[in-house]
Amino acid sequence: MSETKSTLEQLYNETIKIIKEGEVIKGKIVSVRNKDVIVDVGFKSEGVVTITEFNTSELQVGREIEFFVESIEDDSGSIVLSREKASRIHGWGSVMDCYNKGDLIEGKPMKKVKGGFLVDVMGIEGFLPSSLSAFKNVADRDILSKPFKFKIIKVNKLRYSVILSRKEAAMKEREEAKEKIWQDLKVGSIYPGLVKAITDFGAFIDLGGVDGLLYITDMSWSKISHPSEVVAVGDKIEVLILNVDKESGKISLGLKQRFPDPWQDIETKYSVGAKVKGKIVNIVPYGIFVEIENGIEGLIHISEISWTKKISNPVELFAIGDTIESHVISIDKDARKIALSIKQLEQNPWQDIEGKYTKGTRVHGKVKGFTKYGVFVELDNSIEGMVHISDISWTKRVVNPQDILKKGQKVEVEVLSVDAQNQRIALGLKQLQTNPWPEIAQKYPLNSTVEAEVSNITDFGVFVKIEEDLEGLIFANEINQEQLKQLKPQDKIKAKVIKVDTEQGKIGLSAKVENV
């Protein structure tokens, strides 16, 4: 009997763990009472732990947790255990590991105190000085009990406490994020970004710690004059990675490349001779640019606006935003150019012009404009002809056509010539009257003397009025220089006729004393 009892005691003793004070062991919760928790640690007596040392989520019967052995046996014969010290010891190992390696550690600011915050780090109390918090202008509600990464800058092994820095952790996080982005960036991939700044040549895009440049030429298939037409600071956009140069720290981005190139199949969408509608997006001195679809613009050259009107400034006829119809003249896919025409939507009125306006025909028209060398007259169908300054009067020297005719004035003119190929009609005003020069030649024969009035003095001679609307020219070498110096307009002077050109309509005079 005694042998059996001895054997049972030996077996019982073998099932009991060897537990030492100051070590961390695992135990199973067997009972939860009002003030304490009973834990089975495999010893002959059970352990007792104050209930306040547990989180609510841990208080489950049967759950196995680590405990610190405070005492093998108290006054009541129970093992005294501590959940908090076990957590602290376990956490301290992780804290020291992070400290030695220089790694970041996660923690939660639990309380704001003078000079900073108390932070729970793996169950260890840490102190975060305000100067290292990086929480400037951040509300307490957005800090307390929120998880953050910290760097351990000092440890106190005796007190199991640490000094933390959020500022250094944030810097390291940014560097790590940058490094990760550089590793993740691949040419051809699409990446989210934030428009950080805009310049004349493009926009800088924040890709999450690394900036890339989106050039203006890579923003849109359409022509734009400034990046602000496409993006604004603060916009969230997705961009395509065009090129990555880690050595120089440069990243080239594309926005338009995310969408198909509209010029790719341009020749299948539009053909020469087709009619297209579009919106005017730009007006320049030489024509107007029309967007016929997103990314496709064509040019209507100033010469393709009208068959008949002389257009000098397109902005007088069109405005940006106008919708117009035009005719496709040519398509150059490689040069990304489309030539358009407005006038070719209508029949060319110059095609049968030579049959309508024959030489010698007298027609009526309206004065449309002036140049230094003549007058533009609008005929039927808005076709314009020109009266050269030499065809305004047989005898009067015309310096400024506007002295003779007024804009809008209705006139009768004679057709002098028609050039359909170059779209020109020469008109004459003086031809409506009989050429007076044969009579003038008879009235003022060579060597006859006239008394005339000085009308204009030039370097090559003196113009004089012989009679109303009839002028002659005293050549500079046909007048005494002393006399020339004394002359002024409206002075009377005698001169001799030395030349009458009936073809050119000119009279040449001499005022030399020996000739008069």
LINTAFEN-V974024 format. One record per residue. OMEGA is omega in whole degrees, 0 to 359 (none if undefined). D_CENTER is the distance of its C-alpha to the mean C-alpha in Angstrom with 2 decimals. Layout:
omega & d_center
OMEGA & D_CENTER
OMEGA & D_CENTER
This chain:
omega & d_center
180 & 101.75
178 & 100.75
179 & 99.23
180 & 97.10
180 & 95.94
179 & 95.06
179 & 93.07
179 & 91.08
180 & 90.30
179 & 89.12
180 & 86.79
181 & 85.46
180 & 84.85
181 & 82.92
182 & 80.43
179 & 79.72
173 & 76.78
184 & 77.32
179 & 75.22
177 & 74.83
177 & 73.76
178 & 70.33
179 & 68.81
181 & 66.14
177 & 67.41
178 & 66.35
182 & 68.07
179 & 68.05
180 & 68.07
181 & 71.30
177 & 71.50
181 & 69.41
185 & 71.54
186 & 70.85
182 & 70.57
182 & 70.39
179 & 69.58
185 & 72.16
176 & 70.94
180 & 72.80
178 & 72.23
179 & 75.05
182 & 77.57
175 & 81.00
182 & 79.65
180 & 76.37
180 & 73.71
180 & 72.74
178 & 69.26
186 & 68.29
182 & 66.10
180 & 63.64
183 & 62.50
166 & 60.91
182 & 57.67
183 & 58.40
182 & 56.84
186 & 59.32
179 & 62.46
178 & 63.41
181 & 66.93
181 & 66.93
181 & 63.72
185 & 64.05
177 & 62.55
180 & 63.07
176 & 65.40
182 & 66.70
178 & 70.55
184 & 71.71
180 & 75.44
184 & 77.59
178 & 79.84
184 & 79.93
182 & 82.90
178 & 82.63
180 & 82.40
175 & 78.71
178 & 75.98
182 & 73.56
177 & 69.93
177 & 66.55
183 & 63.31
182 & 61.22
178 & 62.64
179 & 62.04
182 & 58.39
180 & 58.12
179 & 59.74
180 & 57.63
181 & 54.44
177 & 55.56
179 & 55.73
179 & 52.12
181 & 51.15
178 & 53.00
178 & 51.50
181 & 47.93
182 & 49.00
181 & 50.55
183 & 47.61
180 & 44.97
175 & 43.38
180 & 41.74
182 & 43.86
178 & 43.14
179 & 44.76
173 & 44.75
185 & 45.14
185 & 48.20
176 & 49.16
180 & 47.86
179 & 50.43
177 & 50.80
179 & 48.48
183 & 46.48
169 & 46.83
187 & 49.44
175 & 47.86
179 & 49.54
179 & 48.95
181 & 50.95
179 & 53.66
179 & 53.73
179 & 53.09
178 & 50.36
179 & 49.32
178 & 45.71
180 & 45.63
182 & 43.12
181 & 41.84
188 & 40.89
185 & 39.73
181 & 35.96
181 & 36.47
179 & 35.41
177 & 34.53
182 & 35.34
181 & 37.97
182 & 41.28
178 & 41.02
181 & 37.95
186 & 39.95
179 & 43.56
177 & 44.60
181 & 41.10
177 & 40.87
173 & 39.14
180 & 39.35
171 & 41.31
179 & 42.56
182 & 46.31
178 & 46.99
179 & 50.75
174 & 53.58
186 & 57.04
180 & 59.29
183 & 62.22
184 & 60.38
180 & 58.00
183 & 55.06
171 & 51.70
187 & 49.15
175 & 45.55
175 & 42.04
182 & 38.99
180 & 36.82
178 & 37.76
180 & 37.43
178 & 33.86
180 & 33.02
177 & 34.74
180 & 33.02
179 & 29.59
179 & 30.83
179 & 32.30
179 & 29.17
182 & 27.20
179 & 29.89
179 & 29.93
179 & 26.19
180 & 26.58
183 & 29.49
184 & 27.81
178 & 24.59
178 & 25.09
180 & 23.03
180 & 22.31
179 & 22.61
187 & 20.28
177 & 19.91
180 & 18.92
180 & 16.73
180 & 15.53
186 & 12.23
181 & 13.96
181 & 11.77
176 & 8.37
179 & 8.50
185 & 7.38
179 & 7.70
181 & 6.48
176 & 8.06
185 & 11.84
177 & 13.49
181 & 17.14
179 & 19.23
181 & 22.28
178 & 23.24
181 & 21.39
174 & 17.82
181 & 15.71
176 & 12.63
182 & 9.80
181 & 8.55
181 & 5.42
180 & 8.45
182 & 9.58
186 & 7.09
174 & 8.49
176 & 11.60
177 & 10.49
177 & 9.09
182 & 5.78
180 & 6.02
181 & 3.33
181 & 1.45
176 & 4.46
185 & 4.78
184 & 5.37
176 & 6.92
179 & 9.20
181 & 11.78
179 & 14.75
172 & 13.38
183 & 15.63
174 & 14.25
184 & 16.05
178 & 14.90
178 & 16.92
181 & 18.53
181 & 18.17
179 & 20.21
177 & 22.27
184 & 24.01
182 & 26.20
180 & 28.01
180 & 25.10
183 & 23.42
178 & 20.14
178 & 18.42
184 & 15.77
177 & 13.97
176 & 12.68
182 & 11.43
182 & 12.00
176 & 15.34
183 & 16.71
181 & 17.18
177 & 19.38
182 & 18.24
180 & 18.97
186 & 20.29
181 & 22.86
185 & 25.46
185 & 24.32
177 & 27.84
181 & 29.47
183 & 27.33
179 & 27.59
178 & 30.50
182 & 31.41
181 & 33.12
174 & 31.44
180 & 30.27
175 & 26.76
180 & 25.05
181 & 21.41
178 & 19.08
182 & 18.13
179 & 14.38
178 & 14.87
180 & 18.06
182 & 19.08
184 & 22.64
178 & 23.55
181 & 22.53
176 & 20.23
183 & 17.62
176 & 18.50
182 & 16.84
168 & 19.99
183 & 18.53
179 & 15.34
180 & 13.95
178 & 16.82
176 & 16.70
180 & 19.84
169 & 20.87
180 & 23.81
183 & 25.21
180 & 26.95
182 & 30.24
180 & 29.71
184 & 29.44
176 & 33.18
193 & 36.46
185 & 38.12
175 & 35.90
183 & 34.74
179 & 31.04
181 & 29.85
184 & 26.76
183 & 24.99
178 & 23.45
183 & 27.08
186 & 27.38
177 & 24.05
177 & 21.29
183 & 17.73
178 & 18.33
174 & 21.79
182 & 23.09
176 & 25.22
181 & 27.39
185 & 27.57
180 & 29.51
179 & 28.26
182 & 29.68
178 & 28.42
176 & 26.20
184 & 25.16
183 & 23.88
180 & 23.67
180 & 21.67
181 & 19.59
173 & 20.81
177 & 22.66
182 & 24.77
179 & 25.69
173 & 28.41
186 & 29.54
183 & 32.91
170 & 34.01
181 & 34.13
178 & 37.30
180 & 40.38
182 & 40.47
180 & 42.94
184 & 43.75
181 & 45.44
186 & 48.73
183 & 48.40
177 & 51.27
183 & 53.64
182 & 52.71
180 & 52.75
181 & 55.60
179 & 56.66
180 & 58.89
176 & 57.68
183 & 57.30
178 & 54.38
179 & 52.89
182 & 49.31
180 & 47.13
182 & 45.65
182 & 41.81
185 & 40.83
167 & 41.96
179 & 41.38
186 & 43.48
178 & 45.42
185 & 46.04
175 & 45.42
181 & 43.45
179 & 45.54
178 & 44.29
178 & 46.85
177 & 47.05
177 & 44.02
176 & 41.73
182 & 42.70
172 & 42.84
181 & 45.42
172 & 45.89
179 & 48.93
183 & 49.04
180 & 50.20
181 & 53.44
178 & 54.21
182 & 54.15
178 & 57.63
191 & 60.65
185 & 61.71
176 & 59.25
184 & 56.84
178 & 53.43
181 & 50.89
182 & 48.48
182 & 48.45
175 & 47.40
183 & 50.83
185 & 52.41
179 & 50.09
179 & 47.71
182 & 44.49
181 & 45.47
177 & 49.07
183 & 50.91
171 & 52.71
182 & 54.93
178 & 54.23
178 & 55.71
180 & 53.86
178 & 54.39
179 & 52.39
178 & 49.87
184 & 47.41
183 & 45.70
180 & 43.92
176 & 42.16
180 & 42.07
173 & 44.20
177 & 47.15
182 & 49.28
177 & 51.14
177 & 53.95
182 & 55.17
183 & 58.23
176 & 59.50
181 & 60.57
179 & 63.38
178 & 66.15
183 & 65.56
189 & 67.66
173 & 67.76
179 & 71.00
179 & 72.70
180 & 71.03
178 & 72.37
183 & 75.84
182 & 75.56
181 & 74.39
178 & 76.21
178 & 75.83
176 & 77.55
183 & 77.76
178 & 76.99
171 & 74.57
187 & 73.80
181 & 70.07
180 & 67.62
179 & 64.88
181 & 61.44
180 & 59.05
181 & 59.48
180 & 57.27
184 & 57.43
178 & 59.00
183 & 61.49
175 & 62.45
180 & 61.75
179 & 64.67
180 & 65.33
174 & 68.51
183 & 68.46
180 & 65.94
176 & 62.89
181 & 64.61
172 & 63.57
181 & 64.90
171 & 63.70
183 & 65.92
184 & 64.67
180 & 64.12
180 & 66.97
177 & 69.25
179 & 69.47
186 & 71.05
177 & 68.41
177 & 70.28
180 & 70.41
181 & 66.72
184 & 65.87
183 & 67.85
174 & 66.38
181 & 63.99
179 & 62.77
172 & 65.58
176 & 68.28
181 & 70.99
177 & 71.73
180 & 74.15
180 & 73.04
178 & 74.42
180 & 72.82
180 & 72.25
173 & 69.85
181 & 68.99
183 & 66.22
179 & 66.43
182 & 63.69
180 & 61.11
183 & 62.59
174 & 63.36
177 & 66.37
185 & 66.98
175 & 69.22
180 & 71.07
178 & 72.08
187 & 74.13
184 & 77.49
181 & 79.55
185 & 77.87
none & 78.05
